[in-house]
């Protein structure tokens, strides 16, 4: 998890998963792989942003050592496209992530994000993550349940989509269990809506996409 800088417009001060927007370079690189270009570009962006934000090199071959990884991150931070940085470092990319969810909120007067979530198995021998100190102020490994517990105790803040995905992940003891569950559900855009439950306004999501909790009172739901 990363903690967003309080100065950020979206989810300032909240804990989120590493990630970010799809760059033109990601789209260009996606065309060199088979499959749906939009999905491949999103996978590439997820890998690139994870490298940039926390220095965890998922999907790269061979596994970068410390100096090589630092050089790759520096190249990306300086503006090089992912394709250029990989070519110069002589790395190959495998975007074989596991699709987990896709969220597409449509709240009035709020920024709209089409966000795809993926699972990835942590490669062996990966060094501890290091925050990039741009959009985020810290990074740490945690179980999904521990983050939920900290949020309930008001030690940290998490937005509505992050909470729902953590609740889903907290049911599994391993990557394999989470990946098997993800395969059982379609990747259909999750667009929350408001509804009254027993006279109380709630924010709701579909109940057929694998989420154990599908509603939360508006008064407690934190949105970005």
Secondary structure as UniProt FT lines:
FT   STRAND          2..4
FT   TURN            6..7
FT   TURN            12..13
FT   STRAND          15..16
FT   HELIX           24..30
FT   TURN            31..32
FT   HELIX           37..54
FT   TURN            58..59
FT   STRAND          60..61
FT   HELIX           66..77
FT   TURN            78..79
FT   HELIX           82..89
FT   STRAND          92..93
FT   STRAND          98..104
FT   TURN            108..109
FT   STRAND          114..119
FT   TURN            124..125
FT   STRAND          136..139
FT   HELIX           144..152
FT   TURN            153..154
FT   HELIX           160..169
FT   TURN            170..171
FT   HELIX           175..182
FT   TURN            183..184
FT   STRAND          193..197
FT   TURN            198..199
FT   STRAND          200..204
FT   STRAND          215..217
FT   TURN            218..220
//
